Structures are given as C-alpha cells and as structure tokens.
Amino acid sequence: MLCGGCVRDLLLGRDPADYDVTTDATPDRVMALFPESVAVGAQFGVILIPRDGQKVEVATFRSDVGYSDGRHPDRVEFSKTPQEDVQRRDFTVNGLLMQPETDEVLDFVDGRADLEAGVIRAIGDPVQRFTEDKLRMMRAVRFAARFAFEIEPATFRAIRTLVGEIEQVSPERLREELTKMLTEGAARTAFELLDQTWLLQPVLPEIAAMQGVEQPAQFHPEGDVWIHTRLMIERLPAGASPTLAWGVLLHDVGKPPTFKPASETGDRIRFDGHVKVGVRMAEAICRRLRFSNEDMEQIVALVDNHMKFKDVDQMRGSTLKRFVRQPRFSEHLELHRLDCLSSNRQLESYGFVRRLLEETPPEQIRPPRLITGEDLVQMGYKPGPAFSEILRSVEDAQLEGLLATPEAAMEYVQEKFSQTERGH
C-alpha cells in the first residue's frame, strides 16, 4: 500500500514527487517479484523498483530497534502489521497509508486530523522521534513552512530541548534540507521557524548574526540585515535555482562583521569591505556544508558581484560586456532585482542591464577572438606572462568596437606593444 509523503500530498490535492510503498512482503520476496529492482537498503527492508520513468521505493513493514548513530536503526525487525510499521515514522501527516486500488486511507496515528488542522506532530514521543534521527528537527520546520502548518507544542518543545544535538547531523544532510527550505516556495517562513526553534544559531550562525544589524535608512528603509534577507528569500519561488537561493541568503553575510555605526564613521552606518569579507565567509560556509566546487563557485560569484550593478551605467563597454557574460548571469541579474525590491526599490540598473542584453547581439558581447597566442609568436613576440595582457588588451579594444578584423588587431598590437614585448 502507498505510504508516507505521497499519501499526504494526494490528500492535500498535490502531485507527489515520488511514490513509496510499504508491504508485508520480505525484501527477498519483493526482489523475486520484480527482477529489475535494486536493493538500496536491504538491511532496512528497502528496495527500489524502476517504473515508468519513476523509482518506487518499497519497504517491508518493520519496527526499528536502537539508533546509536542518531540516524540509522541499529537493527530492524520485520513485522506483519501496518499498525506497527507506522509507529517508527516521523510525523503523523507522514504516517498515513492508502490502498491504491480503493483509495481507502488507513490512519493509525490520527494523521488525517492533523492534516486537516494543519499541524506537524511527531508520532508518539517527540523526544524519542528526534533522538532517533536528529534531522527530523529540520524536517519538522520544513514541512511546517512548506504547508503553512503549525508545529504542535510538544513537538516544538522537543526541538528546543534537543537543539544542541543537530550538530551530529552530517553536513551533506543539513545542506540538502536547507536547500529544500530555500527552494520550496516558503523560505522566509522556514528561516523564521529555524530561528524560533533555536535551530538557526547552531546550523547557520552567520545568518543568525544578521539580527539587529542596522542599515542606513536611505538605502535600506526596510530595516536591519535580517529583515532585508528575509524579504529577499520570501520572493524566491518554488523551484528556484539552489545556487541563486543560496546566493540570495548569503549575499550580505559579510555585513555583521564589518558594521560600523554613524558615531564611528562620522556620517552614516557603513559596511566597508563587506563584499570581500562576505566572499570568504560564503566560501567557508559552502565548504562546511560540502557543496560541489561548481555550486560553490557560483554562490561565491553571486556574493562577489552583487554590488557591481550600481556602477553598470558608468562601466567601460568592455568591462560591462565582461560583466554580463559571466556564467549563469541570469542568476546575478535576478539576485540584483530581488535586492532592489527588498530595499529601496530602485530598478534603474536592472533595467539598464536588461536593455543591454535585449539590444546587443550575442556576438558583440562574446565576439570570436581576433588573434591568438600563436599569432603573437609568428609576429615575433616571446611567449610569457605578457601574452595574456596583450590578448586581453586586444579583446578590450574589440569589445569597445575599436577593432573588427585580425589585421586591425595585429596592427594595434604592433603599435601598442612594439617596444617592450617583441623578442629580438
């Protein structure tokens, strides 16, 4: 029978992301019935069956015994009844079962009432449920935010009681849960709940540090850095790019440690060097949470470039074109839009860049190279570090519209670099 999140989603009128099945058949029996199946957790009774482009997870009825590592049961005992099976699950709304042939719902944990009331409640003793798997504390927050539910008081208190143990959860699992919070369409609510349950400080102390860090009112009439960041993540739609979402969350992470009040600066609140500090902090956070190098580079680039938009209308043509041809530039542009909408609402720079991208042919932003290092050698220049300087200078002139042909580029090089770089 169907179990877990797919039953919850079906009853809420949502399309399930995947389907889980629970059965009294043993793993060996399931694998015998479905030769194409894969034993992904046979010791826990879990088998994966590919079906119509989807993967259906089939788990044998079981009860779990002991959780020494705070994540996996020490051993499982297969059982014959679904009543016993659901007792090991996390929340009542995830403990519902459904007969797929008849759509009959089996509810042994009062999950349907909680679903209708909009409540996230641990099954049985919440302290025991969270002790078994510490990540369930994060999942309680995510489900409550995602469905706009309340966390039931005893479940809420249990999270606060065990909050110090969240540090036992692996960085990868924390990252995955935080990314879901940021990209399921309820990021602001999720992060406010992380704060209220006391999870935010141990999980992301750099974000907790934003609270109460005031900003200059002429640029940020909305309030402090924490308010500004929450306004931005509130605008992240469901399905947002994870790197954009993390870039939004971390774009001002360098402000708390660089804060200087007006009494110290003599004019207004300042955050001198906050981008440079923020880049280092964002990289450290990404490494701590074990992001891939590719994702880390994009997130750090988003932090590094977010203040450059204020200067786009004064940039040289070559500088501007290099700026807008960064990898996944659409994420940089969207972060800037969200930044403006969540502060002074001045979108002039955003409109300027949008017009540039709409009106400039791609071949002018990323034109084919006019000359190469091999051309420089044939012209009599010695290979070395100066090559990159020469080639960049040529490309700058090309991006400015001053050079259009290889012949013009060669003439430009001979005139500009003839005395210092030609080998004899």
NORGICOR-V703748 format. One record per backbone hydrogen bond with DSSP energy under -0.5 kcal/mol. NH is the residue of the N-H (numbers start at 0). CO is the residue of the C=O. Records with the same first field share a line. If there is no record, write none. Layout:
BEGIN
NH=CO  CO
END
This chain:
BEGIN
1=97
2=19
3=95
5=2
6=3
7=3
8=4
9=5
10=6
11=7
12=9
13=8
15=13
19=2
20=56
21=0
22=58
29=25
30=26
31=27
32=28
33=29
36=33
37=47
39=37
40=45
43=40
44=41
45=40
46=57
47=37
48=55
50=53
53=50
55=48  53
56=18  54
57=46  55
58=20  56
59=44
60=22
62=76
64=74
65=63
68=71
69=66
73=64  65
74=64
76=62
77=75
78=60
84=80
85=81
86=82  83
87=84
88=85
91=120
93=90
94=91
96=105
97=1
98=103
99=97
101=98
102=98
103=98
105=96
106=104
107=105
113=109
114=110
115=111
116=112
117=113
118=113
119=149
120=118
122=89
125=123
128=124
129=125
130=126
131=127
132=128
133=69
135=132
136=133
137=133  134
138=134
139=135
140=136
141=137
142=138
143=139
144=140
145=141
146=142
147=143  144
148=143
149=117
151=119  149
154=151
155=151
156=152
157=153
158=154
159=155
160=156
161=157
162=158  159
164=161
165=162
166=163
167=164
168=165
173=169
174=170
175=171
176=172
177=173
178=174
179=175
180=176
181=177
182=178
183=179
185=180
189=185
190=186
191=187
192=188
193=189
194=190
195=191
196=192
197=194
198=193
199=193
201=197
202=198
203=199
206=203
207=203
208=204
209=206
210=207
212=209
213=211
218=215
219=215
222=219
224=212
225=209
227=223
228=224
229=225
230=226
231=227
232=228
233=229
234=230  231
235=232
236=234
238=182
239=236
244=240
245=241
246=242
247=243
248=244
249=245
250=246  247
252=249
254=251
257=253  254
258=254  255
259=269
263=260
264=260
265=261
269=259
273=270
276=272
277=273
278=274
279=275
280=276
281=277
282=278
283=279
284=280
285=281
286=282
287=283
288=284
289=286
290=285
295=291
296=292
297=293
298=294
299=295
300=296
301=297
302=298
303=299
304=300
305=301  302
307=304
309=306
310=307
311=308
313=310
314=310  311
319=315
320=316
321=317
322=318
323=319
324=320
325=322
328=325
330=327
331=327
332=328
333=329
334=330
335=331
336=332
337=333
338=334
339=335
340=336
341=337
342=339
344=339
346=344
350=346
351=347
352=348
353=349
354=350
355=351
356=352
357=353
358=354
359=355
360=358
363=360
364=360
365=361
375=371
376=372
377=373
378=374
379=376
380=375
381=420
386=383
387=384
388=384
389=385
390=386
391=387
392=388
393=389
394=390
395=391
396=392
397=393
398=394
399=395
400=397
401=396
402=396
408=404
409=405
410=406
411=407
412=408
413=409
414=410
415=411
416=412
417=413
420=416
421=416  417
422=379
END
